Every structure is written in structure tokens, then in C-alpha cells.
């Protein structure tokens, strides 16, 4: 019993000793670490072994030449691909420019179709505009205008084109097409229609002005030949497809003509004055000209008085400030002279007269 008790006390003492040792071990370790930290202060950090783990390998690795070479090769390939794509795009764009600037690329040069154009007046002169455009089977007349005599033509009031060729091909003529209502483009209509009659295609104002001439010449019945057209719409007339394109001029409701034939497209501009700010708010339909330009134009016929003079004609709206100044400051009567067909000018004069409380009187046969 005593031995057992002695062994028991001995085991308890050993357990307490082990416990005490385990309790104080961390303190000793912390103290040891603090001592080492103070000793190593200012020295480069060194990795400390922990248990069986090996310290990290801090030695710098040598560059992998194979990886760098592969990266350089890939970059070189990418740059070469980009350069090839840029060169390809440049070549395509250059070819596109050449194609758009070369009208022959858009025309059917292998066709055997023919078209004949015969000016009967207005070429190289002011007034008397009349032109025949014909194929083998049909023809159209563009405008039938008059002109005024020279100062040495005593007793002559007006000049009209020679209708001899019209008489010769009258069976081929499908219609008369009108660009606008100026006298030098419609002034001889009544004289032609007293002898020969064909359908008349045009916009509203020119047709009504022609109607007034028919009334004056006692041929009112020929109003039945009027065929009002809608701009931007192609109309089949004989062998032709004709579209009226809006264009600005010193008279309202003026048009250019796009005339499509089997031989190709003809653009007849008619008379024009480019005005980007017209009084009625309807500028030239440049988009339709661009449309036909993209399709390809066989022939462009352009006619505009003083078009060879440098510079440009100012917008009709620039007249308004002058009218305002004159009408507001004039103490007496204001007399203004203008072409009767310049409806925008007449309208502005009337508007300013009303604005300043003036009475308005319109004088003149054409007025």
C-alpha cells in the first residue's frame, strides 16, 4: 500500500512538472524570439526554418529565351497581319475612288441603242429654247420658247423657233415636256399648238401659264392635253422614262429632267439659280442628282445664264433687308420694277407694303 501511495505521489509530481514545463515553454520561446529580433535589428531579413519546411528559394531565375522569342514572333506576326489589312483596305478604297470618278464604269458601252438630240433654238443664245430628243421609234420635245428681236428687227414683236423639223417627225413625237414657266421656254407653245398637238407634261405653274396663253389665242380646248406630273416620279413617255427634279430658279416650280433611254441617262438641268435658302423653303433636290450620278449619266446638258461668270448669285432672301429699309423710310410712293415671273420678289414687295400700311398696285401686262 505504501509503495503504491509512493508511486502515486511520484506520478502526480511528474505530471505537475510536465504541466509546468508545457505552460512556461511559450514564454521562453517568445523571450527567445524577442531577443533574436533585437539582435537582428538592422540586418537583412532572413527566412527562418520552421519545423521540416525548407526556406523559400529567393535566387532570381534566369530569363527564358525561348518564351521571349515566341512572344517576339507572335508580335511580329500580329504587326504583319495588321499591315497587310491596312494595305488591302487602302487598295480597295483607291480602286473605289477610281471607279466613281470614271463615268465609263457605270455605262453600258456595249449597247447598240442610239439617241439623237436636235436643238431648234436656245443654243448659244438667250431665248427660244426648244430641243428634240429622239430614238429610232419615238421623240419628245423639251420646251417651246420664244425670244425677243434685236433692235434692228423693226416691226417684229417676238421670235419663235422654226417648226420645220417638228413637221417632219410629227408621227414620232410622244409629248412635249416643260421644265419651267419662263417665256423663253413656253412663249411659243400657242403658236405650235395652233398647228400640231401633242400631250404636254409639266408641273402645275408652267401648265397654268401655258393655259393662259391658250386662252388668249382662242385654243382653250387644248388644255385637255395637259398632263400634270409629280416630281421624283418616273413617267413612261414613248421610249423614254422622264423624271422631274426640283431645282431653284428666279421663277418658282422649276425643274430639271432625268431622261432615261436604252442608250443611257440624260440629265437636262433646265435653267437654274442655286439658292440654298429660297423664300418658299424648297432648295434644289441635290440628292436626286447624286442618285443619278451614282447610276451613271451618259450626257449632262446644263443651261444657266451667266454661269460662266465667277462667284455666285446671292439668295433671294438678301433682298428683304433692302425692302425693309426702303419701305420704312420712304416718305412718298415706292416704285419697283421686276420680271413678272419673279414671284418671290413680287411676294416680298407685297409683304413689305402690307407691313408698313401701304396701298399696293400691280401694273403690267405680264403681271
HELIX and SHEET records of a PDB file:
HELIX    1   1 UNK A    2  UNK A   39  1                                  38    
HELIX    2   2 UNK A   65  UNK A  101  1                                  37    
HELIX    3   3 UNK A  103  UNK A  106  5                                   4    
HELIX    4   4 UNK A  164  UNK A  168  1                                   5    
HELIX    5   5 UNK A  183  UNK A  186  1                                   4    
HELIX    6   6 UNK A  189  UNK A  193  1                                   5    
HELIX    7   7 UNK A  204  UNK A  216  1                                  13    
HELIX    8   8 UNK A  220  UNK A  225  5                                   6    
HELIX    9   9 UNK A  286  UNK A  295  1                                  10    
HELIX   10  10 UNK A  316  UNK A  318  5                                   3    
HELIX   11  11 UNK A  319  UNK A  329  1                                  11    
HELIX   12  12 UNK A  343  UNK A  355  1                                  13    
SHEET    1   A 6 UNK A 116  UNK A 121  0                                        
SHEET    2   A 6 UNK A 130  UNK A 134 -1                                        
SHEET    3   A 6 UNK A 139  UNK A 144 -1                                        
SHEET    4   A 6 UNK A 173  UNK A 177  1                                        
SHEET    5   A 6 UNK A 200  UNK A 202  1                                        
SHEET    6   A 6 UNK A 226  UNK A 228  1                                        
SHEET    1   B 2 UNK A 146  UNK A 147  0                                        
SHEET    2   B 2 UNK A 159  UNK A 160 -1                                        
SHEET    1   C 5 UNK A 234  UNK A 237  0                                        
SHEET    2   C 5 UNK A 240  UNK A 247 -1                                        
SHEET    3   C 5 UNK A 254  UNK A 260 -1                                        
SHEET    4   C 5 UNK A 265  UNK A 268 -1                                        
SHEET    5   C 5 UNK A 299  UNK A 301  1                                        
END                                                                             
